[in-house]
């Protein structure tokens, strides 16, 4: 099974390089784009840095908010992603804290454009939606989906596992209070290995681990998997 780590962009280059190195044992990274609509280092810059530090075999998924960009940007990003061998996961994104939403390109259109440039592209899939809504989403011409609101293997029952990357949020003592403000399910660090084994057992090909507010726990986690 491919195990990916969420890599949160840091604003100091030395700290960012250190975090990338500390997570080198993972098969790759997913890099968020301006979470909650707050300004942050762009995923593309973080991805290039990670590609320079690590080997070409690492999978790197750039998240891209569509609320902020037009079609020209999506096309330029796709050309750049092809150059550096990045995948792209498109999301509408939260309302920006600064400026106005552009909302020119839909997720399915962005995926269509990016794939036309030979880039593996996907979107977000909420696993708390109804089965009808989930399968409607899965009809999009995407290479993969990041499975949000993952609460256990039962939430994947009957779904095409080869296209879904469950987003597993890890709860630790350090980030416990932070996660109370998030609507997504979370798993205690001690149980994550079991969750990964269960996912592998039902045929899931990739999983994404995230530990908001406690990225060091990912380094500890990979040593136990």
N, C-alpha and C positions, 0 to 999 in steps of 0.2 A: 504493500500500500504506500502511496505517495503521501508524505506528511509535510504540510506547509505551515509556516509561521506567519502571523500578522506582524509586519514590520512598521512601527509607528515612526514617521519622520521626526527627527530631532533637529533643533535649530543650530546646534554647534557641530561642526564637521568632525571633530575628534570623537565626540560622543556617538555620533551616527556611525562612524567607522567601527568603533568599539562594539556597538550593538550588532552590526552586521557580522562581525567576526565571531561574536559570542553565539550567534545562531547558525553558524556555518554547517552544523551537523544536520540541519533540516534539508529536505529535498528542494525547498524553494520558499518563496515569500509571496504574500499578498500585501500590497501597499495602499492604505486608505487615502482618500482624496478629501481634504478639508472637512473632517468629521464635524457634524453639527453646524456646518456652514461657517466655521471659523477659519481664518487664514492659516495656512501651514506650508511647509516646504512641499513643492510639487512632487508627486509620485515619480514622474519621469526622471527627475534629477536623482532621486534616491535609487531608482532602478539602475541607472547608468553607473552610479557609484558601486552598487552591489555587484553588477556585472564585471566591473573592473577588478574588484577584490576577490571574487569567487570564480569558479570554473564555469564554462559555457553550459554545462549540463544542468545547472540549477534552473528551475522553473520560476519565472518572475511574472506575477500578475499585477498590472497597474489598474487601480480603480480610477474611473473617470466620471466626475459629475457632469451631467448634461444640462443642468439648470443654468450653467455659466457660459456655455460655449455655442458656437455656430457650426455649420457643416464644414467650413474651411478648416477649422481647428481639428475636427474629427478626422478629416482626411490627412492633415499634416501629422497628427499624432499616430495615425495608422502607418504612415510611411516610416516614421521614426521607430515605432514598435517593431516593424519588420526588420529594420536595420540592426536593432539590438536583440532580436529574438525575444520580445516581450509578448505576453498575452494581455488582453484588455477586458476588464469587467465593467460594463457601463451601468450607471445608476442615475436616477433623476437627482438625488441629493436633497439635503435639507435646504430650507430657505437661507440664502446667503446673509451673513451679518452685515455686509457692506454691499452697496450697489443693488441693481435689480436683476431678476431672473431673465435669462435669455429665452430658454425653452423653445429653441428652434428645431432641435432634432430629437425624435423619439428614441427609445431604447432599441426597438426592433430595426429602425432605420440606421442607427449608429452601428449596430451589429452587422447589418447588411453591407454598409460602406466598408467597415474595417475588414470583414472577411474577403471583400473584393480585392483587397490589397495583400491577401495571403496571410492575414493575422488571425490567430485563434482568438475568438471573441465570445463574450457571454454577458449575462446579466444577473440580477438578483432574483431570488425565488423565496417568497415568504411561505414557510411550511405551516403557518397557522391559518392560511386561507382554506377555503373549501376545496374539496377534490376537483370540482368543476373548474374553479378559478386556477388551481395549480396546473391542471392539464392544458388549460387554455394558454397559460404562460409558457408551458413546455413546448407548445407548437411553434414558438418563435424559432427562427433559423440560427440558433446559438450552438456553439461548440460545448459550452458548459454553463452551469448556474451555481452561484454561491447560495447554499441553502440556509437562509436566515431563520431564526426562531426554532432552531433544532432542539428538541426536548428529549430525544431518545430514538432508538431504532424504529419504534412503532410509527413515528412520524414519516418514515420513508417507505412504509409498506405499500407495495403495488406501484412504486414509481421507478422510472428508468435510472438505475443507480449509476450507470456509466457516465451520465451527464451532470450529476449533482455532487457538489463538494460541500458536505455539511460543515457549517460554521460553529465550532465548539468553543464556547466561552468558558474560561477557567476561573473559578472562584478561589481566592487565597485569603489569608488573614489580612494581608496588606490592602487588597482591593475590595474587600467585602462591602464596605460602606458605599464605594463608588458604584458597584453593580446594583445596589438597591434602587438607584435612580434609572437604571436601564430596564426596558420592558422585556428583554430577551432572557430565555432560560440560561442558567449557568450550572456548571458541574464543579464539585469540590476537586481540588488538585489530586487527591488520593484516588478518586474514581475515574479519572480521565483515561488511564491505561486500559481499564476494563471497557470503557466506551469505545475506544479505538479497536480493541479486539472484537467487540460485537459488530462494529461497522465492517471490519475486514471479513468477519464470518458470513455476513449477508451479501458480500460482493461489492462493497463500496471501493472505488479505485483511489480516491483522494479525500483528504480531510484537512481542514484549516483550523489551527489552534490560535486562540486569542486570549490575552490576559490583560485587559485594560487597566492601566495604573500599576501594573506589576510585571513588566516585560522580563525581568530576571527569572521569573518562575518558568518561562518557556525554556530557558537554558537548563534549568534543573530537570524539567519534564523530559526533554529529549534523551537525557542520560538514562532514564528509567524505561524508555520504550524499546 
